[in-house]
Amino acid sequence: MLHSIKQGITLDELELAGTLEDIGVEMLDGDNAMFALTTFATEDESVSAGYFGVRRSRFRLPYTFHEQAVVTLGEVKITNEATGETAHYKAGDSFFVASGTNTLWEVVSDSFTKHYLAVD
């Protein structure tokens, strides 16, 4: 399998996948709808990849998995709540978050999408 990551993918190109609370997020402000499109998953789902998107919002996300991601649309500020370190990511930027990291997300654009690779 070879999959190219598409830059500029919009929420309209993804599927409504429930709410952020469904994945253990604590909403602080904004829209709680989440959008997704899986591009790969192992049979036991211990490794998965796909697109994930949200609208402008602010929320706490405790990572229970390792994730590498590429921002495909929009901007987000992610804060490591243990250290206070904040990083600002825009389309084309990549980031990695280790399992066990508690994060604060602030989606500063009207919408945000990323392509991720997650490992349990």
C-alpha positions in Angstrom: 0.0 0.0 0.0 1.2 3.5 -0.9 -0.8 6.5 0.3 -0.1 10.1 -0.5 -1.1 12.6 2.1 -3.3 15.3 0.6 -2.6 18.9 1.7 -5.6 21.2 2.0 -8.2 18.5 2.8 -11.3 20.1 4.2 -13.9 18.9 6.7 -16.3 18.5 3.9 -14.1 15.7 2.5 -14.1 13.8 5.8 -17.0 12.0 7.6 -18.7 13.2 10.7 -17.3 10.8 13.3 -19.1 11.8 16.5 -17.9 14.3 19.2 -14.6 15.0 20.7 -15.9 13.7 24.1 -16.3 10.3 22.4 -12.5 10.0 22.4 -11.9 11.2 26.0 -11.5 14.9 25.3 -12.5 17.6 27.8 -14.2 20.4 25.9 -13.3 23.9 27.1 -14.8 26.0 24.3 -16.1 25.8 20.7 -17.5 23.2 18.5 -17.2 19.5 19.6 -17.8 17.8 16.3 -15.0 15.7 15.0 -14.5 14.5 11.4 -12.3 11.5 10.2 -11.3 9.3 7.3 -9.3 6.2 8.0 -6.6 5.5 5.4 -5.0 2.4 7.2 -5.6 0.2 10.2 -4.1 -3.1 11.3 -6.6 -5.9 12.0 -6.3 -5.3 15.8 -6.3 -1.5 15.3 -3.1 -1.1 17.3 -1.7 0.9 14.4 -3.9 3.3 12.4 -3.6 6.2 10.0 -6.0 8.7 8.6 -7.3 12.2 8.5 -8.8 13.9 11.5 -10.5 17.3 11.6 -12.2 19.7 13.9 -13.7 23.2 13.9 -12.4 26.2 15.9 -12.3 24.9 19.5 -10.3 24.5 22.7 -10.0 21.2 24.5 -7.8 18.9 26.7 -6.6 15.7 25.0 -4.9 13.1 27.1 -2.8 10.9 24.8 -3.3 7.2 25.3 -1.3 6.4 22.1 1.8 7.6 20.3 1.0 9.9 17.4 2.9 11.5 14.5 0.9 13.9 12.4 1.1 16.3 9.5 -1.1 19.4 9.5 -3.0 19.5 6.2 -5.2 22.6 6.8 -5.5 25.3 9.4 -3.6 26.1 12.5 -3.4 24.7 16.1 -1.5 25.5 19.2 -0.7 22.5 21.3 0.5 22.8 24.9 2.2 20.1 26.9 0.3 20.6 30.2 3.2 19.0 32.3 5.9 21.4 31.0 3.8 24.4 29.8 5.6 24.2 26.4 3.4 25.4 23.6 4.0 24.8 19.9 2.1 26.5 17.0 1.6 24.3 14.0 0.3 25.3 10.5 -0.4 23.4 7.3 2.7 21.5 6.2 4.1 21.2 9.8 4.6 17.9 11.5 4.6 16.9 15.2 4.9 13.9 17.5 3.2 13.3 20.8 4.1 10.4 23.1 1.5 8.3 24.9 0.9 9.6 28.4 1.2 13.3 27.4 -1.6 15.5 28.5 -2.2 18.3 26.0 -4.3 21.4 25.6 -5.3 22.1 22.0 -6.4 25.5 20.7 -7.6 25.4 17.1 -7.1 29.0 16.0 -8.4 28.7 12.5 -12.0 28.1 11.5 -11.1 24.5 10.8 -8.2 22.2 11.2 -7.2 18.9 9.6 -4.2 16.6 10.0 -3.1 13.2 8.7 -1.9 11.0 11.6 -0.2 7.8 12.3 -1.2 6.4 15.7 0.4 3.5 17.6 -1.1 2.0 20.8 
